[in-house]
Amino acid sequence: MSSGRPQDGSPIRRLVETVVRKLSDHPAETRVIEIPEGRGTAYEISVPEGDRGRLIGREGRTVRALRAFVGAAAAVRGKKVNIRIRD
């Protein structure tokens, strides 16, 4: 069964993309870039300006929860991750 979009990238990247797109009012405009860094991987998230506040959440709660969730999923696989939101 196909979802209509390419299944490229790591499972962690797909997880980040899925969560970010569900939080966005404009999911087609969201981008997640995977960048290898030392012993881990950084994920740079780019969303439309209007969705940035929703992604960050009040006092950063939403992005903090996203970081914890993705970090736990990565730790199971023995990896470290860093989530960044691009301006």
C-alpha positions as CSV (number, residue, x, y, z in Angstrom):
1,M,0.0,0.0,0.0
2,S,1.5,3.3,-1.1
3,S,0.9,6.7,0.6
4,G,1.6,8.6,-2.6
5,R,4.9,10.1,-1.5
6,P,8.4,8.7,-1.7
7,Q,9.7,6.6,1.3
8,D,13.2,7.9,1.2
9,G,15.5,8.6,4.2
10,S,15.9,6.9,7.5
11,P,13.0,5.7,9.7
12,I,13.8,8.5,12.1
13,R,13.5,11.1,9.3
14,R,10.2,9.6,8.3
15,L,9.0,9.8,11.9
16,V,10.0,13.5,12.1
17,E,8.3,14.3,8.8
18,T,5.1,12.5,9.8
19,V,4.8,14.3,13.1
20,V,5.7,17.7,11.7
21,R,3.3,17.4,8.8
22,K,0.5,16.4,11.2
23,L,1.1,19.6,13.2
24,S,1.2,21.8,10.1
25,D,-1.7,23.6,8.4
26,H,0.4,23.3,5.2
27,P,2.0,19.9,5.2
28,A,3.1,20.0,1.6
29,E,5.3,23.0,2.5
30,T,7.2,21.3,5.3
31,R,10.8,20.1,4.8
32,V,13.0,17.9,6.9
33,I,16.7,17.8,6.0
34,E,18.9,15.0,7.5
35,I,22.5,16.1,8.3
36,P,25.1,13.6,9.6
37,E,27.0,15.2,12.5
38,G,29.8,13.4,14.4
39,R,28.2,10.5,16.3
40,G,24.7,11.5,15.5
41,T,22.3,13.1,13.1
42,A,20.7,16.6,13.0
43,Y,17.3,17.1,11.5
44,E,16.5,20.7,10.3
45,I,12.8,21.4,10.0
46,S,11.5,24.1,7.8
47,V,7.8,25.0,8.0
48,P,5.8,28.0,6.8
49,E,6.1,31.0,9.2
50,G,2.4,30.6,10.2
51,D,3.0,27.0,11.4
52,R,6.3,27.8,13.3
53,G,4.4,28.9,16.4
54,R,2.3,25.7,16.4
55,L,5.4,23.6,16.0
56,I,7.3,25.3,18.8
57,G,4.2,25.5,21.1
58,R,3.7,27.4,24.3
59,E,7.0,27.9,26.1
60,G,8.5,25.4,23.6
61,R,6.5,22.5,25.0
62,T,5.6,21.0,21.6
63,V,9.1,21.0,20.2
64,R,10.5,19.8,23.5
65,A,8.1,16.8,23.3
66,L,9.1,16.2,19.7
67,R,12.8,16.2,20.6
68,A,12.1,13.7,23.5
69,F,10.0,11.5,21.3
70,V,12.4,11.4,18.4
71,G,15.4,11.1,20.8
72,A,13.8,8.0,22.5
73,A,13.1,6.4,19.1
74,A,16.7,7.1,18.0
75,A,18.1,5.8,21.3
76,V,16.4,2.4,20.7
77,R,18.5,2.2,17.5
78,G,21.7,3.3,19.3
79,K,21.7,6.8,17.6
80,K,21.7,10.4,18.8
81,V,19.7,13.1,17.2
82,N,19.4,16.9,17.2
83,I,16.2,18.7,16.1
84,R,16.5,22.3,14.7
85,I,13.8,24.6,13.4
86,R,15.0,26.8,10.6
87,D,14.0,30.5,10.4
